[in-house]
Amino acid sequence: MLEETDNVIGLEVYTPEGIFLGQVDRVILDVPNKKVDGLFMETASPVLVDEGVSINIPYGWVQSVGDVVLLRYFPKRVSRNGRVEQ
């Protein structure tokens, strides 16, 4: 688990294909279970996410956190109506 969530806020997020997705705005915590639940992004790349759609990336999709966040999975497209293209 991450020691300090403040270090993650503002990090750039990349898909497994190396496409820039956006920056982490908030870290979502599962306090009762003392673990990170997800990474919240207010805005994301319009290449992958419809404009105006905020997303919460499940922490299980995260491959690594360092200078950037690298995902092990992200769908092809997330649309405004909640539809996800795999």
C-alpha positions as CSV (number, residue, x, y, z in Angstrom):
1,M,0.0,0.0,0.0
2,L,1.1,3.6,-0.6
3,E,2.6,5.3,2.4
4,E,1.5,8.8,1.5
5,T,-1.4,9.5,-0.8
6,D,-0.3,13.1,-1.3
7,N,2.6,11.8,-3.4
8,V,0.2,10.3,-5.9
9,I,-2.0,13.3,-6.4
10,G,-0.9,15.1,-9.6
11,L,0.9,12.1,-11.1
12,E,0.3,11.5,-14.8
13,V,-1.5,8.3,-15.7
14,Y,-0.7,6.1,-18.7
15,T,-2.6,3.2,-20.2
16,P,-0.8,-0.1,-20.9
17,E,-0.3,1.1,-24.5
18,G,1.5,4.2,-23.2
19,I,-1.4,6.6,-24.0
20,F,-1.6,9.6,-21.6
21,L,-4.9,9.4,-19.7
22,G,-4.7,12.4,-17.4
23,Q,-3.6,13.3,-13.9
24,V,-4.7,11.9,-10.5
25,D,-6.9,14.4,-8.7
26,R,-7.8,12.3,-5.6
27,V,-6.9,9.0,-4.1
28,I,-10.0,7.0,-2.9
29,L,-9.4,5.1,0.3
30,D,-11.3,2.1,1.7
31,V,-10.8,3.2,5.3
32,P,-12.4,0.2,7.1
33,N,-10.1,-2.2,5.2
34,K,-7.1,0.2,5.3
35,K,-6.4,0.1,1.5
36,V,-6.4,2.2,-1.6
37,D,-9.6,1.7,-3.5
38,G,-9.0,3.8,-6.6
39,L,-7.6,6.8,-8.3
40,F,-10.1,9.6,-9.2
41,M,-9.7,11.8,-12.2
42,E,-11.9,14.9,-12.8
43,T,-10.9,15.1,-16.5
44,A,-9.3,12.5,-18.7
45,S,-8.0,12.4,-22.3
46,P,-10.8,12.9,-24.8
47,V,-9.1,10.2,-26.9
48,L,-10.3,7.6,-24.3
49,V,-13.0,9.3,-22.3
50,D,-16.0,11.4,-23.4
51,E,-15.5,15.1,-22.4
52,G,-16.9,16.0,-19.0
53,V,-16.8,12.4,-17.7
54,S,-15.0,11.9,-14.4
55,I,-13.5,8.5,-13.8
56,N,-12.4,6.4,-10.8
57,I,-9.8,3.9,-11.8
58,P,-9.9,0.8,-9.6
59,Y,-6.6,0.3,-7.9
60,G,-6.5,-3.3,-9.2
61,W,-5.9,-1.8,-12.6
62,V,-2.7,-0.1,-11.5
63,Q,0.5,-1.8,-12.5
64,S,2.9,0.5,-10.9
65,V,3.3,3.9,-9.2
66,G,6.5,5.9,-9.4
67,D,7.2,9.0,-11.3
68,V,4.0,8.2,-13.2
69,V,1.1,5.8,-12.8
70,L,1.2,2.9,-15.3
71,L,-2.1,0.9,-15.7
72,R,-2.2,-2.8,-16.4
73,Y,-5.7,-2.3,-17.9
74,F,-8.0,0.4,-19.3
75,P,-11.0,0.0,-21.6
76,K,-10.8,1.2,-25.2
77,R,-13.3,4.0,-24.5
78,V,-15.5,5.3,-21.7
79,S,-18.6,7.2,-22.8
80,R,-20.9,9.8,-21.2
81,N,-23.8,7.4,-20.8
82,G,-21.6,5.0,-18.7
83,R,-21.0,2.6,-21.6
84,V,-17.5,1.1,-21.6
85,E,-16.0,-0.4,-24.7
86,Q,-13.7,-3.3,-24.0
